[in-house]
Structures are given as C-alpha cells and as structure tokens.
Amino acid sequence: MNLNNLKFPLDIKFHIATFSNDFSVTDANNQPVFYVREKILSWRDVIKIYRDSSKKEELFQLRSNKIIDFQQTFTITDANGNIVGKAKRKTFKSFWKATFHIYDANNNHLFTINERSGFTRMMDGMVGEIPVVGFFSGYIFNPKYVLTDLQGGEMMEVSKEPSFFGRKFKLNQYQSSENDTLFVLSFILMLITDRDRG
C-alpha cells in the first residue's frame, strides 16, 4: 500500500477502552487510513497495521529485534514481507528528548525524528507525578515531534492535542516525498513507544 496520496493533516486517536494499544488514523476528510494494534505481552514488540478496525486486511508490520539490539531497531515490512525501512530509537538521547533514526530498505540513514522540546518532556514528567495537579499535565504539556532530512529540512510534524482523557495527535506534512509511507509508519512507531507521555 502506498500512502503518498494521503490528504493531510492526519488525525491519530488512541482507543483507551481497548486492552491492546489500539488507535485509528483518519485523513483530512475524516476517511480511515488504517487501524493500528500493538501485540502486548509478547516476547518482542509487534505492531500490526490494518486497513480498518475490522482488522481483516493487514497492510504492514513493525517488528522489534530488541532482544539483540540495546537501542531497539524496528523493521517495517509490507503485507508481502518486503522491507519498507527501519527505525532505530536512540536510547541515551531519549532521556532528554525522543530521537529516532529512519533508514530506507537498503539500511541507509536518511531521516531523523526529534522531539522539539526537552523542557516539555521534563515538565510533563515532573508535573505528572504530582497528585491532582498531574491530572492536568496532559492538557498543558503537549509534545511535538519533527521529521527532518539529513540537511535539517522539515518534512512532517506530529503534535499532541490538548485533552484530559485519551490521546489525540495531528500529523502535518511540510514537504511531500516518495518516502511518505515510511514517514507515517515511523511516526506511528514513535507514538506507541513513547505512549507513556501525556
């Protein structure tokens, strides 16, 4: 499936009533793009991307090899098992700001996702631990993540929408690319692995 004709911005909504980490993605016309489910209680992380909430047609898989990789690399494959790309979380930088390096199918590092503000991460973590007050942290401190090429050009950005309940994000496109499919899937991965935020 090619996502290069998507109508941005995309809306991402987590479903808090499900046992798994499920969320749906819709386009600017409120049309479904896909449905995401993370297989939890597994010996390794497996994230499955379906066409819709019926989960009848699987489009992609994001599979971790963290058993042998301290920095946790995810391989992204399509329904036929072809490699779309890879995403590697930079563990040490993640204590301050979330960082992912994005690779193409040939293992070339071409793009990076960075959290815009380490201060937002720090304050969200601190305020979130305060009784009663922590309830409001998800409304006040909303992280933003930007995807850039190796020259620093901004391609896409995802930002958390203020909310007391649930988690909602908006994904904006700044430049179109033949790698839009890889970009969107990498953002999905990042949102799941950083799910304890907000």
C-alpha positions in Angstrom: 0.0 0.0 0.0 1.3 3.4 -1.0 0.4 6.4 1.3 1.8 9.1 -0.9 -1.6 10.4 -1.9 -2.8 11.0 1.6 -4.8 14.1 2.4 -3.1 15.9 5.3 -3.3 16.6 8.1 -3.9 13.2 9.6 -5.7 12.7 12.9 -4.5 10.0 15.2 -6.7 8.8 18.1 -5.8 6.2 20.7 -8.6 4.0 22.0 -8.4 3.9 25.7 -11.1 1.3 26.2 -9.1 -1.5 24.5 -6.8 -3.9 26.2 -4.2 -3.5 23.5 -2.6 -0.3 22.4 -5.0 0.4 19.6 -5.5 3.6 17.7 -7.1 4.8 14.4 -5.7 7.2 11.8 -8.0 9.3 9.6 -7.2 11.8 6.8 -8.3 15.5 6.4 -11.7 14.3 5.1 -12.2 12.0 8.1 -11.7 8.9 5.9 -10.0 6.0 7.6 -6.3 5.5 6.6 -5.6 2.5 8.9 -6.1 0.9 12.3 -3.1 0.1 14.5 -2.7 -2.6 17.1 0.3 -3.4 19.2 0.6 -7.0 20.3 1.3 -6.7 24.1 2.5 -9.4 26.5 4.8 -10.7 23.7 8.5 -11.6 23.9 9.2 -8.9 21.4 7.2 -5.9 20.2 5.0 -6.5 17.2 2.8 -3.6 15.8 0.3 -4.5 13.1 -1.2 -2.0 10.7 -4.7 -2.8 9.3 -6.8 -1.1 6.7 -9.6 -0.5 9.2 -11.0 -1.5 12.6 -12.3 -4.8 11.2 -8.6 -6.0 11.2 -9.4 -8.3 8.2 -6.6 -6.9 6.0 -3.1 -6.5 7.4 -1.0 -3.9 5.5 2.2 -3.5 7.5 4.1 -4.9 10.4 6.6 -3.1 12.6 8.7 -5.7 14.4 11.4 -5.1 17.1 14.6 -7.0 17.4 15.3 -5.5 20.9 16.3 -9.0 22.2 19.7 -8.4 20.5 19.7 -4.7 20.0 20.1 -2.4 23.0 19.0 0.7 21.0 15.9 -1.2 19.8 15.6 -1.3 16.0 12.2 -1.9 14.3 12.0 -3.4 10.9 8.9 -2.2 8.8 7.5 -4.6 6.3 4.5 -4.6 4.0 1.9 -7.3 3.6 4.2 -9.3 1.3 7.1 -9.2 3.7 9.1 -6.7 1.7 11.1 -4.3 3.8 9.9 -0.7 3.7 12.5 0.6 6.0 13.8 0.6 9.6 13.6 2.9 12.6 16.1 2.9 15.4 15.4 4.6 18.8 18.4 6.4 20.2 18.2 5.2 23.8 20.6 7.5 25.5 19.2 10.7 23.9 15.7 9.6 24.8 16.2 10.5 28.5 16.2 14.2 27.4 14.4 14.1 24.0 12.9 11.3 22.0 15.0 10.6 18.9 14.6 8.1 16.1 16.8 7.5 13.1 15.0 6.4 10.0 16.6 4.1 7.4 15.4 3.1 3.9 15.1 -0.6 2.8 18.8 -0.6 2.0 19.7 0.4 5.5 20.8 4.0 4.5 20.2 6.6 7.3 18.2 9.3 5.5 15.9 10.9 8.1 15.6 11.7 11.8 12.6 12.2 14.2 13.4 14.5 17.1 11.2 15.8 19.9 11.2 19.6 19.6 11.5 20.4 23.3 13.3 18.5 26.0 11.9 21.0 28.5 8.3 19.9 27.7 9.3 16.3 28.3 10.9 17.2 31.7 8.0 19.3 32.9 5.5 16.7 31.8 7.3 14.0 33.8 7.7 16.2 36.9 4.1 17.6 37.0 2.6 14.3 36.1 3.8 12.8 39.4 2.1 15.5 41.5 -1.2 14.3 43.0 -4.3 16.1 41.5 -2.1 18.6 39.6 -0.7 15.8 37.5 -4.2 15.2 36.0 -3.7 18.5 34.1 -0.3 17.7 32.6 -1.8 16.0 29.6 -3.6 19.2 28.8 -0.8 21.7 29.4 2.3 19.9 28.3 1.9 18.6 24.7 5.0 17.3 23.0 5.8 17.9 19.3 8.0 15.7 17.1 9.5 16.8 13.8 10.9 14.6 11.0 13.9 16.1 9.1 16.2 15.1 6.3 20.0 15.0 6.8 20.2 18.7 5.8 17.7 19.7 8.5 14.8 20.3 6.2 11.5 19.6 7.9 9.3 17.1 6.2 6.5 16.3 8.7 5.5 17.1 12.3 3.2 15.4 14.8 1.8 17.3 17.8 -0.3 16.1 20.7 -3.7 17.8 21.0 -4.7 19.1 24.5 -7.0 16.6 26.2 -7.9 15.4 29.7 -8.9 11.9 28.6 -7.4 9.8 25.8 -4.6 10.8 23.5 -5.1 12.6 20.2 -2.4 13.7 17.7 -2.3 15.7 14.5 0.2 14.9 11.8 1.1 17.7 9.4 3.1 17.4 6.1 5.5 20.2 5.2 7.1 18.6 2.1 5.9 15.7 0.1 8.2 12.8 -0.6 8.3 9.3 -2.2 9.0 8.2 1.4 5.7 9.4 2.9 4.7 5.8 3.7 7.9 5.3 5.7 7.5 8.6 7.4 3.9 8.0 8.6 4.7 4.4 9.8 7.8 5.7 11.7 5.7 8.4 13.5 3.2 5.6 14.5 6.0 3.6 15.9 7.3 6.6 17.8 3.9 7.4 19.3 3.5 3.9 20.6 7.0 3.5 22.1 6.6 7.0 23.7 3.0 6.2 24.8 3.5 7.0 28.5 3.7 10.6 27.7 0.6 12.7 28.2 
